[in-house]
Amino acid sequence: MSGTVLIVDDEAPARSKVIHFLSKCDPGATAEEAPDGPSAVDAIESRRYDAVFLDIQMPGMSGFEVVYNVGLDHMPPYVFATAFDAYAIQAFEAHAIDYLLKPFTFDRFQQSYLRLRRLATPGWEAGSAGMKALMGQMQAKAAMPWRIAVRQDGRTHMVDPEHIVFVESDEHYLRYHLADRQLYERGSLKELLAKLDTAGFRQVHKSIILNLRFLKEIEPLAHGDQSALLSTGKRITISRRYSRNLNDL
């Protein structure tokens, strides 16, 4: 049975996006909105919600302050949805079920919602044929970690795999190329590839793993190598040895 979900965000377009994605995931769910922290606290304390999607940085009261004002014992199962990755560790310490990093895709929201519902209400999917079908679709997809923990300069950055453009190795270190920044950490491509969705990532060079979502076109080079143009405008080389990893595209 679908429940009632509270969406807390000071930006109306952000609330509308969650409502739209929620309607696609679970048409029977009821969505309610709160434009700021104080109204969210009032709403949660005055009625029962099955789940909450909660922004972090809001004028007057942050998402964390909402949680602590309501109290962890009285807070419905909730997910943080924010444009800032710096609060991920703090969010899980506050018992958030997931951490959605804006801008998130429908697939990422869907993963989060299913995880939220399964943890919040064990056995809930048994009563809904539509949601059982949705679970089947999700289970058919290759498993993706919720976050990749990248440790750099004493800080842990929680990175959504969908935001990784490509990763290259530099001796004993990995360089993560994201759309807006780069991160470094000690590690190997072999260990990283074992964590990633093989349907979305392929090794295309002895030192490069590519997120296929960013692959735009491929051009031949000398000696069997290829040049890959990415949607970010960056070019990388696909070596002849690893080009077979793209044969099934």
N, C-alpha and C positions, 0 to 999 in steps of 0.2 A: 504493500500500500504506500503510495507516494505521500510525502509529508509537506511541511511548510518550511521554506528556506528564507532566511533574512540576508539581504545583500547590503553591506555597509560600505559606502564610499562617498567622498565629498564631490566626486565628479559624476554628473548624470550619464555621460556616454559610457563610462566604465560600468556603471550599474546596468545600463541597457544591454551591454555586451554579455554580462553574466546572465541576465534574464533570458536573452536570446539563446545562449548556449545551453542553459538549463532546460529550456523548453524543447530543445532538440534531443537532449539526453533523456529527459523524463517528462513527457507531456502532461502527466498527471500531477506534477509538483506545483505547489502554490508559492509564488515569489512575493516577498514584501521588501520594501526599501527603507533604508535609514541614511540620511545625507550627512550625518556627523556622529561623533562618539556619544555625546549626551543622549541623543534621541535613540541610539542603539541600546544604550544601557537601560533606558526607560522601557523600550520595546521588549527586551529580553527578560526584564524583571516583571513585566506585566502579563506575558503570555508565554506559551511553550513553543519553541522552535525545534525542528528536527536537525537543522544544520545552519551554520552561519558562514558566509564568505565575507572576510573582513580586511579592509585596507589598513595599512600601518600608519603612514604619515597623513594626518588630517588636522585641520585647524582646531584648536581648542582642546582636543583629546585624541591621543594616538590610539591605534588599535590595541597595543599592549595595555594601555590604561583602561580601555573598555573591558578587557579580560580581567584585570585586577579589581576593577570596580564591581563587576558582576560577581567575581570570585570563581576560582577554578572549579570548585565543587558544584557550582550552579551554572557554569557556562555550557551551552550546548556544544556538541562536536563542531569544530570550526576549522576553516582553512584560511590562511593569510593569502591575500592577493595584492601584490605590491610591485612597484617599479624599481625597488631597491633590493639588491642582493645581500647587503651587509648585515641584515637582521636574521638570516636563516638559522644560525645556531641558536640565537635567543628565542626564535619562534618555536623551535622544537623543544627547547627547555621549558617553554610555557605550554607544552602539550598540544600544540597545533598538529592536526593530522597531516597536513601537507602545506607546501609553500609554493604558490603560483607566482611566477615572475612575469610581470607585464613586459612586452605584449605577448600573451600566451595564445596558442592556437586552440582550435576546437578539440583536436585530439588530446592535447595536454590537459584541457579542462575536463574532458571526458574521463581520462585516467584518474584525475583527482576526485571527481564526483563519485566514481565507482568505488574508489578506495575509501572515501568518506562514508558512503552508505554502508559498505560492508563492515567497516570497523564500528560505526555508530549503531547499527542495527543488525546483529548477526542473524543470518537466515532471511533477511528482508527480500532477497531476490526470488525466493521460492513462491511468493504470492503474486508475482507479476510476470506474465508470459513475455511481455515486451522487454522487461528488464533482463529476463533470463536470456533472451536472444541477444541483447546488447552485451551481456557478460560473455556469451559465446564468441561474439565478434572480437571483443577485446582479447580474449584468451588465444584467439587464432593468430593474433599479431605477435611478432617476435617481442620478447620481453625487453623493456627499457628500464634502466634505473631511474628513480625519481630525480636524483641529482648526482652529479659527479663532484666529489669534494676535491678541490684543487688547493693545495697548501703552498702559499707564497709569502715570504717575508713575515712569517709568524702569524699570518691570518689564513683562515679557511674560507675559500670562496665556493659557494654552492652553485654549480653551473648546470643549467638545463641542457641536456645533450642536444636538443633541437637548435640551440643557439650556437653550437660549435660549427664553424665553417670547415676547418681542417686542423689537424694536429701534426706537427712535425717533431722528430727527435733530433736532439743536438747532443751527441755523446750520451751521457747518462741522464739527460733532462728532456722534458717534453715542453713544447711551446704550443699553447692552445690559441688558435686564431679565432676570435669571435668577431661579430660584425662591427663592434665598436671598440675593441681593446684586445690586448694579448695578456696571457697569464703563463707563468712558468712554474714547473715543479719537477722534482726528481722522479724518474719512473721510466718505464719501457713501453714501446708501442704494443708489444705482445700482451702485456698485462692489461693495458687499456682496451685493446680490441676485444678481449674476453668479456669486458663489462658492457660493451656497447651493442646496440641492435645491429646484427649483421645484415638486416634488410635495408638499413639506412646508412651504414658506414662500410667502406671498403678500404683495404690497403692498396694504394695505387703506386707506391714507390717504397723502397726499403726504409725510407725515413718519413713517409707521409700516410696518414689515414684521412680519407675524404668523406665528408657528409654529402651524400648523393643529392640531398635536397637543394644544394647550392650549385650543382653541376649544370652548366648552360649549354656548352658545346665542346666538341673534341676535334682537334686538327692533327693530321699526321706530321711527324718529324722524321729526321734521318734515323737510320738504324733501328726502325721499328718502334721508337718512342713516340709519344703523343703529347700534345699541348692541350690542357684542359682550361677553358675559360669559365670562371665562376660567376655567379650572379652578382657578386660584390665587385666585379671588375678585376679581381686578382687572377693571375695565371699560374698554374703549377704544372709540373711534368709528370706524366704517367709513363713509367718505364715499361719496356717491352716485357720484362719478366712478370710484372704484376697486371698487365693489361687483360689477362684472362679472367681476373676477378670481376671484370665488367661485361663478360660475354653474355650474361643472362639478362642484361638490360634490354 
